[in-house]
Amino acid sequence: MIHYIEYGDIFQLEGIVNYAHGCNCAGAMGKGIAVAFKEKYPKMYLEYKRRCKSGEFAPGDIYVYQYDEGYVFNLGTQVSWTTGATLPAIEQSFEKMLAYAASHGIRQLALPRIGAGLGRLDWDEVKGVMGRIAGSYAQVELYVIENYKAV
């Protein structure tokens, strides 16, 4: 089930310790919410950068980082920061994320609107893809912050 929240901060949702965000596959986290992930999880960022450089992280892939309290899902949504996200990459990575979450007992995840900010996709199209896939994983609740606002 997806809960859309018009304004907020994924890191401030009460009781949520698992997060996801869309990433480029070039090893850069220099804009948008990616900067917050890079600062909050520096070890994750170094491994993400290594995977990108070695070719282990491509559009449609996920890189799952486990930290003390939960998980961060890095979703490969675009080739680089200069290219836009693609719906097939979002579809593949989103499906992999939900399958992983369901099989590992992860019941709640928070994420920003992926692919529609810096990724330049139409948010309604992305929501349609997410809704279709999430319907097969009712045991995982998603909290999507559509617009960042400090709480």
Backbone bond lengths (Angstrom), bond angles and torsions (degrees), N, CA, C in turn:
res aa  C-N    CA-C-N  psi(-1)  N-CA   C-N-CA  omega(-1)  CA-C   N-CA-C  phi
1 M - - - 1.454 - - 1.530 108.78 -
2 I 1.315 115.14 139.14 1.459 120.24 179.43 1.525 109.47 -110.42
3 H 1.320 115.15 129.84 1.465 122.46 173.88 1.525 106.30 -108.67
4 Y 1.315 116.76 117.21 1.462 120.74 177.48 1.520 108.71 -93.16
5 I 1.317 115.42 128.71 1.460 122.23 -179.76 1.525 106.24 -117.99
6 E 1.322 116.72 120.16 1.462 120.37 -172.09 1.531 112.81 -62.15
7 Y 1.334 117.56 -45.34 1.460 121.54 -178.84 1.515 110.36 -134.77
8 G 1.324 116.81 143.30 1.452 120.61 176.24 1.510 112.34 161.05
9 D 1.319 114.79 -166.40 1.459 123.99 -177.86 1.527 106.65 -134.67
10 I 1.324 117.70 119.35 1.465 119.58 -175.97 1.524 112.26 -58.55
11 F 1.323 116.89 -29.68 1.464 120.18 -177.75 1.524 112.72 -79.35
12 Q 1.310 117.31 -4.38 1.464 121.26 -179.48 1.526 113.25 -111.28
13 L 1.313 117.94 8.82 1.459 120.43 178.25 1.525 109.72 -77.52
14 E 1.297 116.15 124.05 1.463 121.77 -175.45 1.526 111.79 -60.69
15 G 1.327 115.20 128.56 1.455 121.96 175.71 1.518 115.64 81.79
16 I 1.321 118.74 -3.00 1.466 121.94 -178.53 1.535 109.10 -94.39
17 V 1.333 116.01 128.32 1.476 120.84 178.99 1.528 112.53 -128.56
18 N 1.326 116.31 2.72 1.465 121.47 179.56 1.524 108.68 -117.96
19 Y 1.332 115.29 133.95 1.452 120.49 -172.62 1.518 110.98 -134.40
20 A 1.332 115.02 160.20 1.457 121.20 174.43 1.517 108.49 -144.25
21 H 1.321 115.27 154.71 1.463 120.37 173.86 1.518 109.12 -158.19
22 G 1.322 116.12 156.16 1.448 121.48 177.08 1.514 110.69 -80.35
23 C 1.324 115.82 141.82 1.468 121.52 -177.92 1.515 111.00 -131.78
24 N 1.316 114.80 153.82 1.456 118.82 166.79 1.529 107.10 -82.23
25 C 1.298 116.78 168.29 1.473 120.68 -177.53 1.517 111.88 -110.32
26 A 1.348 114.71 26.29 1.458 120.91 179.39 1.528 112.49 -106.88
27 G 1.336 117.22 -2.15 1.456 120.56 177.22 1.515 114.93 90.14
28 A 1.323 117.94 14.86 1.461 120.55 -178.43 1.519 111.03 -109.60
29 M 1.326 115.23 130.90 1.464 122.11 171.93 1.521 106.66 -129.31
30 G 1.324 115.90 71.00 1.452 120.35 -173.05 1.509 115.83 -112.13
31 K 1.339 118.31 -4.09 1.460 120.72 -179.27 1.525 110.11 -140.72
32 G 1.317 114.37 162.79 1.459 120.71 175.28 1.524 113.20 62.48
33 I 1.322 115.32 -152.96 1.462 120.93 -177.26 1.527 111.67 -68.08
34 A 1.333 117.15 -19.81 1.468 120.19 178.35 1.522 111.24 -57.30
35 V 1.325 117.19 -33.57 1.470 120.89 178.54 1.534 109.67 -62.06
36 A 1.321 117.56 -41.94 1.471 121.06 179.02 1.523 110.28 -64.06
37 F 1.338 117.96 -41.13 1.466 120.48 177.31 1.528 110.55 -63.79
38 K 1.306 116.85 -43.03 1.468 122.00 179.89 1.537 110.64 -60.11
39 E 1.318 116.68 -42.95 1.466 121.01 -179.20 1.524 112.13 -74.18
40 K 1.308 117.09 -38.24 1.464 121.76 -177.02 1.528 112.21 -75.46
41 Y 1.343 116.62 -31.90 1.467 121.72 -176.59 1.542 109.87 -130.69
42 P 1.325 117.88 71.18 1.472 120.24 -175.53 1.532 113.89 -62.31
43 K 1.327 118.37 -33.96 1.472 120.09 177.68 1.529 110.28 -67.05
44 M 1.321 116.40 -37.99 1.462 120.60 176.75 1.523 110.08 -61.25
45 Y 1.323 115.77 -44.44 1.456 120.26 -178.81 1.530 111.20 -60.59
46 L 1.312 117.53 -44.04 1.476 120.39 -179.52 1.525 111.23 -62.13
47 E 1.326 117.44 -40.55 1.465 120.61 178.37 1.531 110.51 -70.25
48 Y 1.306 117.43 -39.45 1.474 121.61 176.47 1.533 109.48 -58.89
49 K 1.312 116.08 -47.44 1.467 121.30 -179.11 1.530 110.44 -61.15
50 R 1.327 116.73 -42.09 1.464 121.34 178.98 1.523 110.47 -62.61
51 R 1.344 115.89 -45.43 1.470 120.12 -179.40 1.524 111.37 -62.51
52 C 1.315 116.03 -39.72 1.464 119.45 178.32 1.524 110.55 -63.95
53 K 1.315 116.56 -46.55 1.466 121.08 -177.67 1.525 111.61 -63.67
54 S 1.324 117.45 -35.39 1.467 121.02 -178.18 1.533 112.91 -86.04
55 G 1.343 116.90 -5.00 1.460 120.42 -179.74 1.514 114.38 83.49
56 E 1.334 117.39 12.27 1.462 121.83 -179.65 1.535 113.14 -83.27
57 F 1.316 117.68 -7.78 1.456 122.06 -178.24 1.517 108.12 -128.38
58 A 1.319 116.22 113.74 1.461 122.07 -175.50 1.526 109.61 -130.44
59 P 1.335 118.24 164.98 1.458 119.91 177.02 1.529 111.36 -52.84
60 G 1.324 115.31 133.63 1.461 121.82 -177.42 1.512 113.53 95.23
61 D 1.339 117.24 -12.40 1.465 122.08 179.01 1.524 110.72 -86.61
62 I 1.331 114.25 166.57 1.463 120.66 168.35 1.526 108.05 -127.13
63 Y 1.295 114.96 147.23 1.461 121.78 169.76 1.528 104.92 -120.63
64 V 1.332 115.72 114.54 1.459 121.85 -177.68 1.520 108.49 -97.94
65 Y 1.309 115.81 122.74 1.460 122.12 178.99 1.527 108.32 -112.45
66 Q 1.334 116.00 122.44 1.462 120.28 177.00 1.518 108.07 -97.43
67 Y 1.312 115.95 128.45 1.461 121.27 175.25 1.522 107.77 -119.31
68 D 1.322 117.32 -178.50 1.463 122.02 -173.28 1.522 114.45 -46.90
69 E 1.316 117.46 -47.00 1.460 120.83 -172.06 1.523 114.52 -100.92
70 G 1.316 117.99 -19.20 1.460 118.67 -173.94 1.512 112.86 -171.17
71 Y 1.321 114.46 -147.94 1.460 122.24 -174.71 1.524 110.94 -130.46
72 V 1.335 114.54 150.31 1.456 121.89 169.98 1.521 106.48 -121.46
73 F 1.325 115.96 126.26 1.451 122.18 177.08 1.522 108.92 -102.47
74 N 1.315 115.62 116.32 1.453 122.00 174.37 1.524 106.01 -95.08
75 L 1.321 116.81 117.31 1.456 121.86 -176.51 1.529 109.53 -102.10
76 G 1.308 116.79 121.98 1.464 120.93 178.67 1.516 109.75 -74.86
77 T 1.333 116.88 99.45 1.460 121.17 -175.02 1.521 114.00 -107.73
78 Q 1.333 117.33 -15.00 1.460 119.78 -179.25 1.530 109.88 -154.49
79 V 1.326 115.90 156.63 1.464 121.46 -176.70 1.519 110.82 -66.06
80 S 1.329 117.68 -52.89 1.463 120.91 -179.11 1.517 109.65 -144.40
81 W 1.307 116.30 178.32 1.456 120.66 -179.29 1.527 110.60 -71.07
82 T 1.323 118.02 -15.26 1.463 120.83 -179.85 1.522 113.07 -91.88
83 T 1.319 117.29 -11.13 1.463 121.03 179.51 1.520 109.13 -106.84
84 G 1.285 117.20 157.40 1.450 120.77 177.37 1.514 111.39 -82.72
85 A 1.302 114.79 162.71 1.467 120.63 174.45 1.529 108.10 -71.20
86 T 1.324 115.93 160.92 1.462 119.82 176.51 1.523 109.18 -123.79
87 L 1.320 115.06 147.10 1.471 119.00 178.42 1.524 112.15 -61.77
88 P 1.357 120.01 -39.89 1.471 118.20 177.48 1.535 112.63 -61.01
89 A 1.331 117.81 -38.95 1.471 120.38 178.74 1.520 110.75 -66.70
90 I 1.323 116.87 -40.19 1.463 120.15 177.47 1.520 109.67 -64.82
91 E 1.306 116.74 -45.49 1.461 120.79 -179.74 1.529 111.27 -58.78
92 Q 1.319 117.18 -47.47 1.474 121.03 -178.04 1.526 111.34 -65.79
93 S 1.321 117.54 -48.38 1.465 119.75 -176.84 1.528 111.24 -69.38
94 F 1.326 117.60 -37.14 1.455 121.13 179.34 1.527 110.57 -64.79
95 E 1.318 116.21 -43.17 1.482 121.43 177.16 1.526 110.25 -61.53
96 K 1.326 117.84 -45.36 1.471 121.38 179.66 1.524 111.03 -63.01
97 M 1.339 116.48 -40.26 1.464 120.49 179.01 1.524 110.75 -61.46
98 L 1.327 116.92 -48.19 1.461 120.13 -177.70 1.521 111.71 -67.46
99 A 1.319 117.73 -37.50 1.472 120.56 177.32 1.527 109.84 -63.43
100 Y 1.335 116.76 -43.40 1.462 120.99 178.47 1.531 109.97 -63.17
101 A 1.330 116.38 -48.38 1.469 120.28 -179.05 1.525 110.70 -58.72
102 A 1.321 117.42 -46.30 1.465 121.17 -178.83 1.523 111.21 -62.37
103 S 1.317 117.47 -41.16 1.467 120.14 -177.06 1.528 113.24 -78.26
104 H 1.329 117.52 -14.25 1.469 121.25 179.34 1.532 113.11 -110.75
105 G 1.319 116.68 13.72 1.464 120.15 175.82 1.513 114.84 70.96
106 I 1.314 117.90 21.27 1.465 121.46 177.60 1.520 106.98 -85.56
107 R 1.318 115.89 114.35 1.462 120.45 -171.75 1.519 114.71 -100.29
108 Q 1.329 118.02 -16.42 1.459 121.18 -178.68 1.522 110.30 -139.93
109 L 1.332 115.11 138.05 1.472 122.34 178.28 1.518 108.74 -140.74
110 A 1.307 116.59 142.86 1.466 121.13 173.48 1.520 108.37 -116.96
111 L 1.325 116.07 142.45 1.451 120.69 178.52 1.523 110.24 -153.59
112 P 1.329 115.69 156.59 1.462 119.27 173.89 1.532 108.80 -81.36
113 R 1.306 117.54 176.86 1.470 119.21 174.15 1.524 107.13 -69.77
114 I 1.291 116.10 113.68 1.457 120.86 -174.89 1.529 110.77 -87.62
115 G 1.323 115.03 143.22 1.448 121.53 173.92 1.516 116.29 76.89
116 A 1.311 118.87 -8.71 1.464 120.73 -173.69 1.525 113.58 -108.71
117 G 1.315 117.48 -4.96 1.460 120.29 175.22 1.516 108.43 -95.79
118 L 1.322 115.36 -100.33 1.467 120.55 177.57 1.526 111.79 -64.68
119 G 1.338 116.98 -22.30 1.464 121.40 179.44 1.518 113.93 -76.98
120 R 1.344 117.35 -14.11 1.462 124.79 171.15 1.536 116.30 67.13
121 L 1.327 118.74 18.75 1.465 120.46 176.04 1.523 110.15 -88.76
122 D 1.313 116.67 162.32 1.452 122.41 175.94 1.536 108.58 -74.86
123 W 1.327 116.60 124.00 1.458 121.49 -174.57 1.528 111.92 -61.42
124 D 1.322 118.02 -37.74 1.463 119.73 179.78 1.531 111.46 -64.18
125 E 1.330 117.20 -36.08 1.470 120.24 176.65 1.529 110.82 -66.77
126 V 1.330 116.27 -42.88 1.471 120.54 178.91 1.527 109.94 -63.75
127 K 1.327 117.17 -43.19 1.464 120.96 178.48 1.525 111.13 -59.34
128 G 1.317 116.44 -38.71 1.458 120.20 178.24 1.517 111.98 -62.08
129 V 1.327 116.62 -44.47 1.469 121.67 178.13 1.528 109.68 -62.91
130 M 1.330 116.52 -47.21 1.462 120.96 -178.99 1.528 111.09 -61.14
131 G 1.326 116.33 -44.82 1.458 120.27 -178.70 1.515 112.81 -63.04
132 R 1.320 116.50 -41.15 1.467 121.08 179.29 1.525 110.51 -62.72
133 I 1.319 117.18 -45.42 1.469 121.04 -177.86 1.532 110.75 -71.39
134 A 1.327 116.74 -44.58 1.471 120.65 -177.80 1.517 111.87 -60.68
135 G 1.325 117.97 -26.45 1.457 121.17 178.66 1.520 113.74 -59.17
136 S 1.325 116.68 -24.24 1.469 121.10 178.95 1.531 112.59 -88.05
137 Y 1.320 116.61 -4.12 1.473 121.17 -176.89 1.525 109.93 -130.79
138 A 1.315 116.68 57.33 1.461 121.83 -176.14 1.531 112.65 -60.94
139 Q 1.342 117.74 -21.61 1.456 120.24 -178.78 1.532 113.03 -74.52
140 V 1.346 117.23 -10.19 1.465 121.04 179.68 1.527 108.18 -109.52
141 E 1.334 115.72 118.18 1.465 120.87 177.73 1.515 109.01 -90.91
142 L 1.330 115.12 129.70 1.463 121.31 179.35 1.525 109.46 -111.27
143 Y 1.312 115.49 137.31 1.456 122.41 176.40 1.518 106.61 -118.06
144 V 1.317 116.20 109.96 1.461 121.78 -175.61 1.529 109.23 -106.47
145 I 1.314 115.62 117.32 1.453 121.44 175.55 1.532 106.57 -87.25
146 E 1.313 115.77 116.32 1.466 119.22 -175.72 1.527 112.94 -80.67
147 N 1.310 118.09 -27.00 1.465 122.44 179.50 1.529 108.30 -143.72
148 Y 1.327 115.96 127.69 1.462 119.68 179.36 1.531 110.13 -69.26
149 K 1.313 114.13 136.30 1.461 121.41 173.12 1.519 106.49 -151.73
150 A 1.320 117.03 124.32 1.464 120.91 177.78 1.512 109.66 -58.82
151 V 1.327 114.66 135.90 1.472 120.10 -178.14 1.505 109.78 -99.87
